């Protein structure tokens, strides 16, 4: 949407970006054998 012509009115002054909720499960699986 942000790359389309319909987004011409968006200034970015109040654009909230949310990264998501909890981390994906594959990150824990990829580091299961890693020493801390």
N, CA, C and O atoms as CSV, one atom per row, in Angstrom:
chain,resi,resn,atom,element,x,y,z
A,1,UNK,N,N,0.811,-1.197,0.000
A,1,UNK,CA,C,0.000,0.000,0.000
A,1,UNK,C,C,0.859,1.268,0.000
A,1,UNK,O,O,0.540,2.233,-0.695
A,2,UNK,N,N,1.942,1.270,0.772
A,2,UNK,CA,C,2.747,2.491,0.883
A,2,UNK,C,C,3.460,2.850,-0.409
A,2,UNK,O,O,3.874,3.996,-0.583
A,3,UNK,N,N,3.612,1.897,-1.319
A,3,UNK,CA,C,4.277,2.182,-2.588
A,3,UNK,C,C,3.284,2.568,-3.682
A,3,UNK,O,O,3.692,2.922,-4.788
A,4,UNK,N,N,1.999,2.505,-3.389
A,4,UNK,CA,C,1.000,2.809,-4.407
A,4,UNK,C,C,0.673,4.305,-4.434
A,4,UNK,O,O,1.047,5.052,-3.530
A,5,UNK,N,N,-0.024,4.720,-5.480
A,5,UNK,CA,C,-0.426,6.120,-5.605
A,5,UNK,C,C,-1.462,6.495,-4.552
A,5,UNK,O,O,-1.604,7.672,-4.221
A,6,UNK,N,N,-2.185,5.518,-4.025
A,6,UNK,CA,C,-3.204,5.789,-3.009
A,6,UNK,C,C,-2.582,6.262,-1.699
A,6,UNK,O,O,-3.279,6.816,-0.850
A,7,UNK,N,N,-1.296,6.051,-1.529
A,7,UNK,CA,C,-0.627,6.441,-0.289
A,7,UNK,C,C,0.004,7.830,-0.386
A,7,UNK,O,O,0.830,8.188,0.453
A,8,UNK,N,N,-0.365,8.598,-1.376
A,8,UNK,CA,C,0.246,9.915,-1.578
A,8,UNK,C,C,-0.037,10.873,-0.430
A,8,UNK,O,O,0.730,11.809,-0.202
A,9,UNK,N,N,-1.126,10.651,0.292
A,9,UNK,CA,C,-1.476,11.570,1.376
A,9,UNK,C,C,-0.752,11.246,2.675
A,9,UNK,O,O,-0.820,12.038,3.615
A,10,UNK,N,N,-0.071,10.126,2.763
A,10,UNK,CA,C,0.603,9.731,4.002
A,10,UNK,C,C,1.898,10.518,4.156
A,10,UNK,O,O,2.745,10.507,3.263
A,11,UNK,N,N,2.049,11.195,5.282
A,11,UNK,CA,C,3.248,12.005,5.506
A,11,UNK,C,C,4.306,11.255,6.307
A,11,UNK,O,O,5.490,11.582,6.231
A,12,UNK,N,N,3.887,10.257,7.070
A,12,UNK,CA,C,4.822,9.531,7.913
A,12,UNK,C,C,4.975,10.145,9.286
A,12,UNK,O,O,5.711,9.618,10.121
A,13,UNK,N,N,4.288,11.259,9.537
A,13,UNK,CA,C,4.407,11.937,10.822
A,13,UNK,C,C,3.807,11.118,11.962
A,13,UNK,O,O,4.283,11.189,13.095
A,14,UNK,N,N,2.777,10.352,11.672
A,14,UNK,CA,C,2.131,9.555,12.716
A,14,UNK,C,C,1.943,8.119,12.230
A,14,UNK,O,O,0.882,7.527,12.426
A,15,UNK,N,N,2.949,7.578,11.613
A,15,UNK,CA,C,2.866,6.225,11.073
A,15,UNK,C,C,3.446,5.256,12.091
A,15,UNK,O,O,4.660,5.205,12.287
A,16,UNK,N,N,2.584,4.496,12.732
A,16,UNK,CA,C,3.021,3.544,13.750
A,16,UNK,C,C,3.293,2.195,13.090
A,16,UNK,O,O,2.441,1.656,12.384
A,17,UNK,N,N,4.470,1.665,13.323
A,17,UNK,CA,C,4.848,0.373,12.761
A,17,UNK,C,C,5.040,-0.593,13.914
A,17,UNK,O,O,5.795,-0.323,14.849
A,18,UNK,N,N,4.356,-1.713,13.840
A,18,UNK,CA,C,4.426,-2.707,14.906
A,18,UNK,C,C,5.171,-3.920,14.370
A,18,UNK,O,O,4.850,-4.426,13.294
A,19,UNK,N,N,6.146,-4.379,15.103
A,19,UNK,CA,C,6.975,-5.500,14.662
A,19,UNK,C,C,6.360,-6.862,14.867
A,19,UNK,O,O,6.893,-7.852,14.366
A,20,UNK,N,N,5.283,-6.945,15.568
A,20,UNK,CA,C,4.631,-8.224,15.781
A,20,UNK,C,C,4.577,-8.582,17.253
A,20,UNK,O,O,4.877,-7.756,18.115
A,21,UNK,N,N,4.202,-9.787,17.528
A,21,UNK,CA,C,4.058,-10.244,18.907
A,21,UNK,C,C,5.297,-10.941,19.401
A,21,UNK,O,O,6.368,-10.342,19.502
A,22,UNK,N,N,5.144,-12.200,19.706
A,22,UNK,CA,C,6.268,-12.963,20.240
A,22,UNK,C,C,7.205,-13.405,19.119
A,22,UNK,O,O,6.789,-13.484,17.963
A,23,UNK,N,N,8.465,-13.694,19.446
A,23,UNK,CA,C,9.415,-14.118,18.411
A,23,UNK,C,C,8.997,-15.452,17.791
A,23,UNK,O,O,8.367,-16.267,18.465
A,24,UNK,N,N,9.331,-15.690,16.534
A,24,UNK,CA,C,8.976,-16.948,15.886
A,24,UNK,C,C,9.665,-18.138,16.551
A,24,UNK,O,O,10.781,-18.015,17.056
A,25,UNK,N,N,8.999,-19.274,16.547
A,25,UNK,CA,C,9.518,-20.469,17.214
A,25,UNK,C,C,10.809,-20.973,16.573
A,25,UNK,O,O,11.624,-21.597,17.251
A,26,UNK,N,N,11.010,-20.715,15.285
A,26,UNK,CA,C,12.209,-21.238,14.631
A,26,UNK,C,C,13.482,-20.598,15.173
A,26,UNK,O,O,14.563,-21.169,15.031
A,27,UNK,N,N,13.374,-19.425,15.789
A,27,UNK,CA,C,14.569,-18.814,16.367
A,27,UNK,C,C,15.068,-19.615,17.562
A,27,UNK,O,O,16.276,-19.779,17.734
A,28,UNK,N,N,14.159,-20.115,18.388
A,28,UNK,CA,C,14.556,-20.966,19.508
A,28,UNK,C,C,15.106,-22.294,19.010
A,28,UNK,O,O,16.072,-22.813,19.570
A,29,UNK,N,N,14.509,-22.844,17.974
A,29,UNK,CA,C,14.965,-24.125,17.441
A,29,UNK,C,C,16.349,-23.993,16.810
A,29,UNK,O,O,17.148,-24.927,16.879
A,30,UNK,N,N,16.639,-22.858,16.202
A,30,UNK,CA,C,17.929,-22.666,15.539
A,30,UNK,C,C,19.062,-22.501,16.538
A,30,UNK,O,O,20.219,-22.754,16.202
A,31,UNK,N,N,18.753,-22.084,17.754
A,31,UNK,CA,C,19.799,-21.863,18.756
A,31,UNK,C,C,19.681,-22.830,19.933
A,31,UNK,O,O,20.182,-22.540,21.020
A,32,UNK,N,N,19.026,-23.976,19.731
A,32,UNK,CA,C,18.795,-24.927,20.827
A,32,UNK,C,C,20.098,-25.523,21.349
A,32,UNK,O,O,20.226,-25.751,22.552
A,33,UNK,N,N,21.067,-25.780,20.473
A,33,UNK,CA,C,22.322,-26.413,20.884
A,33,UNK,C,C,23.441,-25.406,21.137
A,33,UNK,O,O,24.584,-25.796,21.377
A,34,UNK,N,N,23.131,-24.156,21.086
A,34,UNK,CA,C,24.133,-23.111,21.266
A,34,UNK,C,C,24.409,-22.897,22.758
A,34,UNK,O,O,23.482,-22.789,23.560
A,35,UNK,N,N,25.702,-22.836,23.117
A,35,UNK,CA,C,26.067,-22.601,24.514
A,35,UNK,C,C,25.891,-21.131,24.846
A,35,UNK,O,O,26.104,-20.258,24.006
A,36,UNK,N,N,25.500,-20.874,26.077
A,36,UNK,CA,C,25.293,-19.483,26.494
A,36,UNK,C,C,26.472,-18.982,27.258
A,36,UNK,O,O,26.482,-17.831,27.692
